[in-house]
Amino acid sequence: MNALLSSIHIPDYKKFDPWTDEALSLWVPIVAYWVYSISFQFLMTAEIPFIEKYRIHTPEDMRKRNRVTFGRVLVMVTAQQIVQVILGLMFIEGPDPQVLKVRQENAVLRIASHAYHLLSQLGVKDAAMLADGFGRFAYFVARPCAQFVAAMVIMDTHQYFLHRLFHLNKFLYKHIHSHHHRLYVPYAFGALYNHPLEGFLLDTLGATISYELTGMSPRMGMLFFTFSNMKTVDDHCGYSFPWDPLQVLFGNNVVYHDIHHQPYGIKKNFSQPYFTFWDSLLGTRYSKPVKNEEVKSQ
Protein backbone atom coordinates (compact mmCIF):
# COMPACT_ATOMS: atom_id res chain seq x y z
CA MET A 1 0.00 0.00 0.00
CA ASN A 2 2.82 2.41 0.88
CA ALA A 3 4.52 1.67 -2.44
CA LEU A 4 1.29 2.41 -4.30
CA LEU A 5 0.74 5.68 -2.49
CA SER A 6 4.30 6.78 -3.10
CA SER A 7 3.87 6.20 -6.84
CA ILE A 8 0.93 8.63 -7.04
CA HIS A 9 1.81 12.15 -8.09
CA ILE A 10 0.36 14.66 -5.66
CA PRO A 11 0.79 18.23 -6.96
CA ASP A 12 1.91 21.13 -4.80
CA TYR A 13 -1.36 23.07 -4.63
CA LYS A 14 0.42 26.23 -3.45
CA LYS A 15 2.27 26.25 -6.77
CA PHE A 16 -0.66 25.02 -8.84
CA ASP A 17 -1.02 27.06 -12.03
CA PRO A 18 -4.52 26.80 -13.60
CA TRP A 19 -3.20 28.11 -16.93
CA THR A 20 -0.80 25.31 -17.76
CA ASP A 21 -1.84 22.96 -20.55
CA GLU A 22 -2.26 20.16 -18.02
CA ALA A 23 -4.58 22.22 -15.83
CA LEU A 24 -6.53 23.56 -18.80
CA SER A 25 -7.18 19.99 -19.95
CA LEU A 26 -8.98 19.42 -16.64
CA TRP A 27 -11.22 22.45 -16.25
CA VAL A 28 -11.83 23.81 -19.76
CA PRO A 29 -13.87 20.73 -20.86
CA ILE A 30 -16.03 21.10 -17.75
CA VAL A 31 -16.64 24.80 -18.36
CA ALA A 32 -17.54 24.02 -21.99
CA TYR A 33 -20.00 21.36 -20.80
CA TRP A 34 -21.81 23.77 -18.50
CA VAL A 35 -21.83 26.73 -20.89
CA TYR A 36 -23.08 24.61 -23.80
CA SER A 37 -25.70 22.87 -21.63
CA ILE A 38 -26.93 26.17 -20.19
CA SER A 39 -27.44 27.54 -23.71
CA PHE A 40 -29.69 24.60 -24.61
CA GLN A 41 -31.48 24.83 -21.27
CA PHE A 42 -32.22 28.47 -22.02
CA LEU A 43 -33.75 27.50 -25.37
CA MET A 44 -35.93 24.88 -23.70
CA THR A 45 -37.10 27.31 -21.06
CA ALA A 46 -37.68 30.20 -23.48
CA GLU A 47 -39.68 28.03 -25.93
CA ILE A 48 -39.02 30.38 -28.84
CA PRO A 49 -41.47 29.43 -31.65
CA PHE A 50 -38.84 29.44 -34.41
CA ILE A 51 -36.58 27.18 -32.33
CA GLU A 52 -39.35 24.93 -31.02
CA LYS A 53 -40.09 23.51 -34.47
CA TYR A 54 -36.72 21.75 -34.29
CA ARG A 55 -37.44 20.24 -30.88
CA ILE A 56 -37.65 16.45 -30.95
CA HIS A 57 -39.95 16.03 -27.93
CA THR A 58 -42.55 18.31 -26.41
CA PRO A 59 -42.03 19.93 -22.98
CA GLU A 60 -45.00 17.96 -21.67
CA ASP A 61 -43.45 14.72 -22.93
CA MET A 62 -40.27 15.55 -21.03
CA ARG A 63 -42.12 16.19 -17.79
CA LYS A 64 -44.22 13.03 -18.01
CA ARG A 65 -41.76 10.44 -19.28
CA ASN A 66 -38.47 11.23 -17.53
CA ARG A 67 -37.87 9.32 -14.30
CA VAL A 68 -35.29 11.57 -12.66
CA THR A 69 -35.46 15.15 -11.47
CA PHE A 70 -33.44 17.94 -13.01
CA GLY A 71 -31.76 18.60 -9.66
CA ARG A 72 -30.66 14.98 -9.35
CA VAL A 73 -29.15 15.13 -12.82
CA LEU A 74 -27.11 18.20 -11.93
CA VAL A 75 -25.85 16.62 -8.70
CA MET A 76 -24.71 13.42 -10.44
CA VAL A 77 -23.03 15.27 -13.30
CA THR A 78 -21.19 17.50 -10.83
CA ALA A 79 -20.04 14.48 -8.83
CA GLN A 80 -18.66 12.80 -11.94
CA GLN A 81 -16.76 15.92 -12.94
CA ILE A 82 -15.29 16.30 -9.45
CA VAL A 83 -13.95 12.74 -9.67
CA GLN A 84 -12.45 13.52 -13.09
CA VAL A 85 -10.64 16.58 -11.74
CA ILE A 86 -9.31 14.73 -8.69
CA LEU A 87 -7.98 11.87 -10.83
CA GLY A 88 -6.49 14.35 -13.24
CA LEU A 89 -4.69 16.22 -10.46
CA MET A 90 -3.29 12.95 -9.19
CA PHE A 91 -2.07 11.41 -12.43
CA ILE A 92 -1.72 14.00 -15.21
CA GLU A 93 1.77 15.42 -15.30
CA GLY A 94 3.12 16.97 -18.48
CA PRO A 95 6.76 16.87 -19.59
CA ASP A 96 9.23 19.57 -18.65
CA PRO A 97 8.83 22.48 -21.15
CA GLN A 98 12.53 22.42 -22.06
CA VAL A 99 12.53 18.66 -22.55
CA LEU A 100 9.39 18.93 -24.68
CA LYS A 101 10.95 21.67 -26.83
CA VAL A 102 14.07 19.58 -27.50
CA ARG A 103 11.91 16.54 -28.27
CA GLN A 104 9.84 18.52 -30.76
CA GLU A 105 12.87 20.01 -32.47
CA ASN A 106 14.48 16.59 -32.83
CA ALA A 107 11.29 15.15 -34.31
CA VAL A 108 11.03 17.99 -36.84
CA LEU A 109 14.69 17.51 -37.79
CA ARG A 110 14.19 13.77 -38.37
CA ILE A 111 11.19 14.35 -40.63
CA ALA A 112 12.92 17.20 -42.46
CA SER A 113 16.03 15.08 -42.96
CA HIS A 114 14.05 12.32 -44.67
CA ALA A 115 12.17 14.86 -46.76
CA TYR A 116 15.40 16.61 -47.76
CA HIS A 117 16.97 13.31 -48.83
CA LEU A 118 14.01 12.56 -51.07
CA LEU A 119 13.73 16.07 -52.51
CA SER A 120 17.44 16.32 -53.23
CA GLN A 121 17.33 12.98 -55.01
CA LEU A 122 14.57 14.40 -57.20
CA GLY A 123 16.62 17.52 -57.87
CA VAL A 124 14.07 19.88 -56.32
CA LYS A 125 15.24 23.48 -55.97
CA ASP A 126 15.38 24.89 -52.42
CA ALA A 127 15.11 21.35 -51.04
CA ALA A 128 16.39 22.37 -47.59
CA MET A 129 13.76 25.10 -47.11
CA LEU A 130 10.96 22.91 -48.41
CA ALA A 131 12.06 20.00 -46.24
CA ASP A 132 12.10 22.19 -43.12
CA GLY A 133 8.60 23.49 -43.90
CA PHE A 134 7.35 19.96 -44.50
CA GLY A 135 8.87 18.75 -41.24
CA ARG A 136 7.13 21.46 -39.25
CA PHE A 137 3.83 20.93 -41.03
CA ALA A 138 4.00 17.17 -40.51
CA TYR A 139 4.79 17.45 -36.80
CA PHE A 140 2.72 20.45 -35.75
CA VAL A 141 -0.31 20.06 -38.06
CA ALA A 142 -0.64 16.62 -39.69
CA ARG A 143 0.43 14.66 -36.60
CA PRO A 144 -2.05 16.34 -34.19
CA CYS A 145 -4.87 15.93 -36.74
CA ALA A 146 -4.07 12.23 -37.09
CA GLN A 147 -3.94 11.88 -33.31
CA PHE A 148 -7.30 13.59 -32.96
CA VAL A 149 -9.02 11.32 -35.50
CA ALA A 150 -7.38 8.23 -34.01
CA ALA A 151 -8.56 9.26 -30.54
CA MET A 152 -12.11 9.62 -31.85
CA VAL A 153 -12.01 6.07 -33.27
CA ILE A 154 -10.51 4.67 -30.05
CA MET A 155 -13.14 6.37 -27.91
CA ASP A 156 -15.94 5.14 -30.17
CA THR A 157 -14.59 1.59 -29.97
CA HIS A 158 -14.26 1.71 -26.19
CA GLN A 159 -17.72 3.17 -25.67
CA TYR A 160 -19.52 0.96 -28.19
CA PHE A 161 -18.48 -2.37 -26.69
CA LEU A 162 -18.80 -1.24 -23.08
CA HIS A 163 -22.13 0.47 -23.76
CA ARG A 164 -23.42 -2.63 -25.52
CA LEU A 165 -22.29 -4.80 -22.60
CA PHE A 166 -24.22 -2.56 -20.20
CA HIS A 167 -27.36 -3.34 -22.20
CA LEU A 168 -26.86 -7.06 -22.83
CA ASN A 169 -25.95 -7.93 -19.25
CA LYS A 170 -29.12 -7.73 -17.16
CA PHE A 171 -27.28 -7.10 -13.88
CA LEU A 172 -25.19 -4.26 -15.34
CA TYR A 173 -28.21 -2.69 -16.95
CA LYS A 174 -30.44 -2.91 -13.90
CA HIS A 175 -27.92 -1.64 -11.36
CA ILE A 176 -25.77 0.70 -13.47
CA HIS A 177 -26.81 1.72 -16.97
CA SER A 178 -30.53 2.05 -16.26
CA HIS A 179 -29.70 5.30 -14.46
CA HIS A 180 -28.94 7.01 -17.75
CA HIS A 181 -32.08 5.58 -19.35
CA ARG A 182 -34.28 7.24 -16.78
CA LEU A 183 -34.08 10.02 -19.33
CA TYR A 184 -36.51 8.84 -22.01
CA VAL A 185 -36.49 12.40 -23.27
CA PRO A 186 -32.82 13.46 -23.22
CA TYR A 187 -31.70 17.03 -22.68
CA ALA A 188 -28.30 18.71 -22.65
CA PHE A 189 -27.46 18.49 -18.94
CA GLY A 190 -28.34 14.79 -18.98
CA ALA A 191 -25.51 13.97 -21.35
CA LEU A 192 -23.26 12.91 -18.47
CA TYR A 193 -25.98 11.74 -16.12
CA ASN A 194 -24.78 8.22 -15.28
CA HIS A 195 -24.17 5.87 -12.43
CA PRO A 196 -20.77 6.94 -10.96
CA LEU A 197 -19.14 3.64 -11.97
CA GLU A 198 -20.41 3.98 -15.52
CA GLY A 199 -19.28 7.59 -15.67
CA PHE A 200 -15.78 6.48 -14.75
CA LEU A 201 -15.61 3.43 -17.03
CA LEU A 202 -17.36 4.86 -20.07
CA ASP A 203 -16.37 8.53 -20.13
CA THR A 204 -13.36 9.16 -17.89
CA LEU A 205 -11.52 5.94 -18.71
CA GLY A 206 -12.48 6.09 -22.39
CA ALA A 207 -11.10 9.59 -22.78
CA THR A 208 -7.94 8.70 -20.85
CA ILE A 209 -7.26 5.62 -22.98
CA SER A 210 -7.75 7.65 -26.16
CA TYR A 211 -5.39 10.32 -24.87
CA GLU A 212 -2.67 7.91 -23.79
CA LEU A 213 -2.72 5.60 -26.82
CA THR A 214 -2.45 8.45 -29.30
CA GLY A 215 0.36 10.20 -27.43
CA MET A 216 -1.42 13.54 -27.42
CA SER A 217 0.10 16.59 -25.82
CA PRO A 218 -1.83 18.08 -22.87
CA ARG A 219 -2.94 20.93 -25.13
CA MET A 220 -4.33 18.51 -27.69
CA GLY A 221 -5.91 16.61 -24.83
CA MET A 222 -7.69 19.77 -23.73
CA LEU A 223 -9.09 20.23 -27.25
CA PHE A 224 -10.12 16.59 -27.53
CA PHE A 225 -11.78 16.42 -24.10
CA THR A 226 -13.60 19.70 -24.73
CA PHE A 227 -14.80 18.63 -28.18
CA SER A 228 -15.95 15.25 -26.81
CA ASN A 229 -17.93 16.93 -24.03
CA MET A 230 -19.60 19.32 -26.45
CA LYS A 231 -20.40 16.50 -28.86
CA THR A 232 -21.98 14.47 -26.06
CA VAL A 233 -24.06 17.46 -24.96
CA ASP A 234 -25.13 18.05 -28.55
CA ASP A 235 -26.21 14.41 -28.90
CA HIS A 236 -28.58 14.84 -25.94
CA CYS A 237 -29.68 18.43 -26.55
CA GLY A 238 -33.20 17.59 -27.77
CA TYR A 239 -33.04 19.80 -30.87
CA SER A 240 -32.45 18.63 -34.43
CA PHE A 241 -30.95 21.75 -35.97
CA PRO A 242 -30.18 21.65 -39.73
CA TRP A 243 -27.40 24.23 -39.27
CA ASP A 244 -25.64 22.54 -36.34
CA PRO A 245 -22.24 21.32 -37.68
CA LEU A 246 -22.01 18.62 -34.99
CA GLN A 247 -25.29 17.18 -36.26
CA VAL A 248 -24.67 17.70 -39.97
CA LEU A 249 -21.10 16.38 -40.11
CA PHE A 250 -21.71 13.33 -37.89
CA GLY A 251 -24.25 10.60 -38.59
CA ASN A 252 -24.15 9.84 -34.89
CA ASN A 253 -26.14 12.87 -33.84
CA VAL A 254 -29.08 13.93 -31.67
CA VAL A 255 -31.70 12.05 -33.72
CA TYR A 256 -29.53 8.93 -33.95
CA HIS A 257 -28.94 8.81 -30.21
CA ASP A 258 -32.49 9.79 -29.29
CA ILE A 259 -33.68 6.56 -30.96
CA HIS A 260 -31.54 4.66 -28.47
CA HIS A 261 -33.37 6.33 -25.58
CA GLN A 262 -36.78 5.18 -26.85
CA PRO A 263 -38.31 1.77 -26.02
CA TYR A 264 -38.28 0.72 -29.70
CA GLY A 265 -34.57 1.49 -30.14
CA ILE A 266 -33.05 0.69 -26.76
CA LYS A 267 -31.21 -2.37 -28.15
CA LYS A 268 -29.95 -0.44 -31.17
CA ASN A 269 -27.65 2.52 -31.89
CA PHE A 270 -25.06 1.75 -29.23
CA SER A 271 -22.39 3.82 -30.98
CA GLN A 272 -21.30 7.08 -29.37
CA PRO A 273 -20.22 9.82 -29.53
CA TYR A 274 -18.82 10.25 -33.04
CA PHE A 275 -19.29 7.59 -35.70
CA THR A 276 -21.77 4.81 -36.49
CA PHE A 277 -19.51 2.21 -38.11
CA TRP A 278 -19.63 -0.27 -35.21
CA ASP A 279 -23.44 -0.34 -35.30
CA SER A 280 -23.33 -0.82 -39.07
CA LEU A 281 -20.67 -3.55 -38.96
CA LEU A 282 -22.26 -5.52 -36.11
CA GLY A 283 -25.91 -5.16 -37.10
CA THR A 284 -27.06 -2.98 -34.21
CA ARG A 285 -28.01 0.09 -36.22
CA TYR A 286 -31.70 1.04 -36.18
CA SER A 287 -32.63 0.72 -39.84
CA LYS A 288 -36.13 2.22 -39.94
CA PRO A 289 -36.14 5.96 -40.72
CA VAL A 290 -37.64 7.95 -37.87
CA LYS A 291 -39.18 11.38 -38.40
CA ASN A 292 -39.48 14.01 -35.68
CA GLU A 293 -43.24 13.54 -35.62
CA GLU A 294 -42.85 9.82 -34.94
CA VAL A 295 -40.44 10.42 -32.08
CA LYS A 296 -42.75 12.98 -30.52
CA SER A 297 -45.61 10.50 -30.54
CA GLN A 298 -43.71 7.91 -28.47
N, C-alpha and C positions, 0 to 999 in steps of 0.2 A: 504493500500500500504506500509506504514512504517513497519507494522508487517511482511509483506512478505519479504521485503528487509532485515529486521533484522534477518530473519531465514536462509538467504543464507550465506553459509560459503565462506568468501573471504580470501584466503591465504595471508600470509605476504610474498610478493615476494622477500624481502631482505633476508629472511631466507629460500627461496625455494631451496630444494635439489632435483636435477633432477635424483638422483640415489636411491631414496626411491622406494619401490614397487609401491606405488600409482602413482608416477611420471612416472615410467617405463611403467606402464599400459597405459599411455597416448601417449608417443612418440615412444616407440619401435614398436607398430603395424604400425604406419605411416612410419617409416623408412623401415620396412620390405616390405610394400606395394610399396614404390618407388624403392628399390633395386631389388625386384623380377620383377617389371614391366619393369625396365630399362634392365634387362637381356633378357627379351623376345623382347623388342624393338630392342635391338642389333641384335638378331637373325633375326628379320624381315628385318632390314636394310642391314645386311650382306648377306642375301640370300645364305647361304651355301648349296650347292647341297644336301649333305647327310641329312641336317635338313629340307630342303624344301619339301622333299617327305612326310613329316608328317604334312605339312601345310594344313589346311582345305580349305581355300580360296586363290585365287591367289592375288598377289599385285595389279594387274589391277582391280580385282573385288572390292577390298577394296577402291581404289580411286574412282571408278565409283558409287558404291552403297551407301556408307556412306553419311549421310546428315549433318554432323557436322565436323568442322575442328579439327585437332589434338590440336591446341593451345586452342581452346574453351574447349575441354575435360580437359586439364591440369588445366585451370583456375577453372572450376567447381569442379573438384576433390579437388583442394587445398582449395577452399572455404568451402567445406564440412568438410574437416579435421580440418580447423581452428575452425569451430563451435564446433566440437567434443572436441577439446582441451580446449576451453573456458568453455564449460559445465562441462568438467571433473574437471577443476581447481576450479569451483564454488561448485561442489557437492560431489566429491570423497574425502573422508577423512577416512583414515584407523584407526584402533584402536591403542591405546597406546601400544608400544612394550612390556612393562612389563605386562600390562593387557592381551595382546594376549598370552604371554608365560604362564601365570597362567591358562588361559582358556584352552590352549592346554594340559598342564600337567594334569588338572582335567579331561579332556575328555579321555586322555589315561588311567588314573587311573580307571575311570568308566568301560571302555571296558575291561581292564586287570582284574578288580575285577570279572566281570561276567565270563570271560574266566577261571580265576583261580577256581571259584566255580564249574564250570562244569568239569574241568580237575581233580580237587581233588576228586570229586564224582566218577570219572571214575578210580581213583587210578593211574593216570599218574605220572611218576617220573619227578622230576624237574618242577612241575606244575607252581611254581611262576615265574621261568625264562621264560618258554614257554608262560605264560600268558602275561608277560610284553612285550615280543617280538611281540606277536599277537596284543596287544593293540597299539603298535607303528606302526605296519604294517597297521592295519585297519584304523588308523587315518591319517597317513602321506602318505600312498600309495593308499589303496583301496578307501578311502573316496574322495580324489581329482579325482581319475579316474572316480568314479561314478558321481561326480559333473560335470566333463567335458562332459561325454556322455549325461547326463541329459540336460546340457546347449545346446548341439548340437540339441537335439530333440525339446527343447523349441524354439530355434531360427528358426528351420525349420518350426515349427507350426506357429509361428508369421509371418514369411515371406511368407509362402504359402498362407494363407488366405488373407493377406493384398495385396500381389502381384496379386492374382486372382481378388480381388476387383478392383484393378487399371485397370484390363483388361475388366471386365464385365461392369463397370460403364463408360459410354461414356464420361461424363464430366471429370472424374478423368483421363481417358486415354488421352483424347485430351489435357488437360491443364497441366498434371503432368507426367504421365508415358511415354507418347510418346517421351519425351526427351531421355530416355535411348534407345528407339527403333529407334532412328536416326542412331544407329550403327547396320546396317544389317550385317555387317562383324565385329564382335567383336574383340578387341585386348586388351592386358593386361591393359593398362592405362584406358581403358573405363570401367573397372569393377565397379568403383564407380562414373561413370558419370551419374548423376541423376538430376532431379529437386531438389532444396534445401529442399523442404518440404518432398519429397519422401526419400531423403537421411537421413533426421532426423527420419522419421517414420519407415522406413524399416530397415536401418542399425544401426543408433545410438541407437534408442529406443529398437530395437530388441536385440542388444547386451547387453544393460543395463538391460533389463528385465531378460534375461538369467543369467546374473551375479548376480542379486539381488535374484532371486527365488532359485538359487542353493546354495546361501550362500558362494560363492567362496571367497578366500582370494585375496587381490590385486595382489599377485604374480601369482596365478592361473588365475586371470583375464587377466593379461598381456599375458600369454601363450595362453589363449582362444581367445582374441582379435587378437593377431598376427596370430594364425593359421587360424582364420576365414578370415582375410584379404588376406592371402596367398592363401587360398582355392578359394576365390572369384576371385582373379587375375588369378589363374590357370584355372578356368572355362571359362574365357574370352580370354585366351592367344592366341587362334587361331592355336594351334598345338596339334595334337593327338599323344602323345608320348607313345609307349608301355612300356617304363621303368619308367614313371612318377608315383610314388606311389599314388599321389593325384588323378590320373585318373584311376589307376588300382584298388585301394581299395574302391573307391566310384563309384556307378553307376551313380550318379549325377555328371557328369564330363563335359569336354569341348564339346564333341560331343552332349551329352544330352542337354546342355544348348544352344548350337548353333542352334539346331532345333527350339527352342523357338524364336530365333531372325529372323527366316525365315518366309516368308508369309504363307507357308503351315503349320507351327507349332506354330503360334503366340498365338493360343488359347489352347495350350497344354504345358506340361512340366513346370508348374508353380513352382514346388519345387526348393528350393535353400536354402543354398549352399551345404548341405551334402547328405541327403537321398532322396529317391524317393517314400516313402511309401504313402504320401498323394496323389500324382498323381495316384498311383495304386489303392488306396482305393476309391477315388472319381471319377475315370474314366477320368482323364485328362492327362493320359500318352500317348504320341505319340507311337502308336503300330507298325507302319511300320518301318522295319529296314532301316537305311539310311547309305549308304556307302560314303566315302570321295568324290568319283567321282560325286555322285549325288548332294552333297552339293555344290561342286564347280560349277556345271552347273546351279545353281539357279541364 
